[in-house]
Amino acid sequence: MKKVMKGNEAVAEAAIRSGLEFFCGYPITPQSELLEYMSWRVPQEGKVFVQAESEIGSSQMLTGASISGARCMTATSGPGLSLMAEALACMSLGRLPGVIVDVQRAFNCITPAQMDYNFVTKGFGHGGQHGFVLAPSTVQEAADCTRLAFEKAYEYNVPAVVLMDGMLGQMMESVELPEKVETLSPVTYKVPAGRGTREDRKGYYQSGYGGQYKGLSGEEACEAACEDNAAMYREWTENETIVEKYRMEDAEYVIFAYGSSARICIDTIDILRREGIRAGLFQPITVFPFPEREIRSLKGIRGALSVEMAKPEQFARDIALFLDRKIPLKTYGHCGGNLPIPEEAAQVIREMAKEEK
């Protein structure tokens, strides 16, 4: 059955239906409705809700809940995410699962933006390790990505991120919520092959690297842990990327965008198609792992445009890494809470088509 819900509320309900056992958080616009929704729904389900004293506190509670084996989650926005950096770095290296929802905003303003992309895709805090990062563009995708975030977090024992923005968190759309998970299997902490038994794995917080990788010095164990994670990230790039495409079957000009920027650019594609310009939209749902292979395989493209709500550009730099360098790539976007405008993006493509002729 479909319901009309705010994005923040749809994510909260999807998390509860995905087996959430412990939620901790602190109010921050534009995600506060998510916290408020959790404050009554989580206890209603007989699970644990804690409003922490700060984002630092909630990140440490998340870490502790993960170590204890609970299916756990927190939610915040960019300034709060910065305060969580230490805990997230330790979770990603320590292979501790949990879900983090980031409803992005424009620096210290409360308006929507996409300015946390580098933070969540290039490594949480110190250490350079990664989480599994999903970027929805609709309320339905937000609910679906929340379910998937729980699945991947506890399949791989990693933190998983639902990367939204203030526009998506606040808007209301119809959504079909996932079925409730009735039976949860115990959370087990996997030990990479050759690194000891499951009983040896007590979590980095409890036994240190030596307990994880028996017989190795601290330095050797740390390097071995990073090597294991790097192998996992390569596996993700091969097998776990998700992409949505709109009118890409015969596209000569491609717009790359994720999240709310992608939904805005659907209008851009329709404008250009009515003018006879064969444009298409390439929308990554996974932004880590990034769809490297899918971008490298694009053929017959005469021009490309990356659209995002960030300056300087962040998402565009990843596109440039994997797009054929013979394909001209331009960037367009707004920041500070200002949204991309479909007609302005269309004009960039028109100019590219004119220059080529």
N, C-alpha and C positions, 0 to 999 in steps of 0.2 A: 504494500500500500504506500502511495506517495503522500508526503507531507510538505507543506511550505515552511521552510526554516531558514534562519540566518546561517551563514556559513560557519560561524563560531559554534553555534548550537548543534549543527549537523555533525561537525567533527567530534564534539563531546559525546553525542549519543552514539555515533559510530564506534568510538573508543570503548564505551561501556559495553556495547554489543559484541566487541571483539575480545572481551575477557579482561578488561581493566580491573585491577585489584587495588591499586594505590595511586591516588592522584595528589600531587602537591603543586602549589603555584602561588603567585603573588599578583595582585591587580596591576595591569598596565594596558593603557589604550594602544591599539584597538583590539585586544584579545580579552578584555575583562568579562564580556558576556560568557565566554567559554568557562572561565573560572566560576562565575556565578551559577551557571547551569550545573557544573560539576558539584557545587556545594550542596545541592539538594538531591540530585540524581544518584550520586555515588553512595551516600548513606542509605538511600532508598533501596539500593541493591545489596545492602549489607557489607559494603566494601569501605575502604578507608579514604577519607578526604582530609587534607591538611592545608590550611592557608598559612604559608610560611611567613616569617618576619621579613624576608627579602628574597630576591632572586638567588643570591648566594646560598641562603638557607635551603631554598627549594631544590637547587641543583645537588646539594650534598644529601638531602633526603632522598632524591631520586637515586643517587649512587647507592645509598644504604639499602633502599628497597630492592634495587637490582641484585645486590650481593645476596640478599635474603631469599631471592628466588621469586619475588612478586612480579607480576605483569604491571609495569609502572609507566607513568607519563607525567610530563609537565608541559606548560604552555607559557609563552612570553612574546615579547617583541624585541626589536634590535638592541635598545639600551640594556634590557634585562639579559639578553643573550650574551652581551659582553661580560656581564658579571658572572655568568655561568661557565666561562671559558676553561677555568682550571679543572672543574669537575668533568666537563665534557671531554677534555683532552685525556684525562685518566680513564674514563669509561671506554673511549675508542681504542686506546692501547691495551687496556685490561680486558677487552672483549666482554664488556658488561652491557646487557641489552636494556633498552628502554625507548620510549617514544618522546620526541620533543616537537611541539608545534610552535612554529615561528610565524606570527602574523606581522609581516614587515611594515615598518612605517618610515617616514622621511626624517632621518637623523633624529633631532629632538622635537620635531613636530609630530602631530598625531595623524597626519594624512598618509595615504597609501604610497608605497614605493617598493622597489626591488633592490635595495641597497645592501642586503645581507648575503648576497649570492656568494661572494668570495669567502666570507666567513664559513658558511656551511659546506661549501664544495671543495675548498682548498685545504682543509684540515682544521679540526677543532682546536683552537688554542695552540699550545706548544706541542711538539712531537710529530706534527705532520701526518697524523693518522686521520681516518675518514669515517663518516657514518653513511648510511644508505639514505639518499635524499630524493624526495618526491615532490613535484611542483604541480598542483592542480590548477585548473583555470575556471572551473565551475563549482557550484556547491555540490553537485553530484560527484564530480571528480574528487572533491575534497573528502567526502565521506568514503569513497572507494579507496583513495590513497591512505586514509587513516587505517582501514582494515588491512591494507597491504603493508603498511609500516609496521603494524604489530606482527604480521606474519614474518616479514624479513628480519626484524629485530631479534625475534626469538628462534628463527631458523639459523641465523649466522652468529648469534650472540654479539650484537653490535647496537649502538644507538642508531635509531632511524628518525629522520626529520620529515615533517610535513611542512613544506615551505610555501606559505600563503602570503597574502598582503592585506592591508586594511580594507581595500575595496571588496575583496572576496569574503573576508571575515564578517563584514557588516551587511552585505547584500542578502536579500531573501529570494530564494528560488525553490521550485519543487525538487524534492529529492526522494529517492527510494532507498531507505536505510538497509544495511545488511542484516541478515538473520542473526539472531543472538547465538553466540557460541555457548552451548549448554555444558559441555564437558571439557575441562582444561587438563592437558597433560602436565606433569611436573616440569618445571624449568630445570634443564640440565646444562651444565657448562662444559662445552666441548673442548677437548684437548687436541691440538694438531697432532697428526701422525708422528710417532717417534718422540713425543715430548712428555711421556709419562701417562699414568692412568687417570681416569676421571676423578678418583679419590685424591689424587695429588693436587687437583686444581681447586684451590681454596679462594681464588681471587687475588689480584695483585695487592689489594689493600690488606689482606690477612697474612699471606705468607711470603710476599715478595717474589721477585723473578726466580729465585732459586727453587721455590716450591713448584713453580710452573714448569721449569725445564731442569730436571734433576741432573746433577753432575756438571752443570755449567756455572761459570763465574757470573757475577751480576752483569758485566758488560756483554758477555757472550749470550746470556739469556735475553737481554734487551734486544740485541741484534736479531736473535732467532725469532723473537716475538714480532719484530717489525717485518722480517722476511715472510713469516706466515701470513701477516696481514696483507702484505703486498701481493702475495699469490692469490689471496681471496679477492682483492680488488680487481686483479686481472680476470679472474673468473667472472666477476660481475659484469665487466665490460663485454665479455663474450656472450654471456647468457641471460643477463638481467635487465638490459636496457628496454625502455618502453617509449615509443614515439607515436604521436597522433599526426596524421597528415590530412590536409584539406585541399582538394583540387590539385594535387601534385602529380596526377597521372600523366599530364602532358605539359607541365609547367616549364616555362623558359626563364621565368624570374621567380625566385623563392624568397619568402620572408621567414626568417628565423625568429621565434619569440616563445616565451614560456609564461605560464601563469596568466594573470589578468591581461598582460600585453597581448598574449596570443588570442584571447577571446575578442579583444578590440580589433585585432588585425584581420579577423574574418570579414569584417565590413570592408576593409581595404582590398582584400582579394576580390570581393564581389564588385566593388567599384571598378577595378581594373579589368575584370572579365567582361563587364558590360561595354568597355571601351575597346575590346578586342585584344587586350594585353593578357597573355597567358601566364597568370601568376598563381602561385600556390603557397600554402603555409606548412612549415615544418615545425612542429611543436614537441620538444622533449618533455615527457612526463618525469622520467628519471633524469635529474641533472647531476647526480653522482650515484651510480656510474653514468658517465656522459656517453651519448650515442655516437662514438667516434666512427665506428664501422659504417653506420647508416649515412653519415655525412660524407665520408670518403667515397661512397658508392654512387653519389648523385651524378647523373649524366645529363647532357643536353641542356645544362643551365647556362644562361647568358649573363646573368647578373644576380646578386644576392643582397639582401638588406637585413640587418640585425636590429630588432626593436626591443627596447627595455626601458624601465623606469629607474635609470641610474646614470649618473655622470660623476666621474669618468666611467666609461663603459666597463662592465665586468663580464657579462654573458658573451658579449661580442668577441672577446679575446679567445674564448674557447672555440667559437665557431671558426675563427681565423686559423686556429691550429690545425684543423682537420679538413677544411674546405680546400678543394683544388685551387692552387694559387693563380691559375689562369682565369678563374672566375672573379670578376670585380666584386668586392664586398664593401658596402657602405653601412653606416650606422645612423640611427635616428632614435630619438626618445626625449622624454622629459624627466624631471626629478623634482624633489621638494614637495611632493604631493600632487604635482600636475600630471595628468594622464596623457598618453599618446593619442593623437587625433587621426582617425582613419584617413581623412583627405590629405593631411600633411604627409603621412607615410606613402600614400598613393603617388603624391607628387614626386617623391624621391625616385620611385620606380619609373615614372614617366620620363624623368630627366635621364635616367640610366638608359632607357630604351632609345631616347633621342640621340644621346651621345654615341651609342653603338652604330646607329644608322649613319 
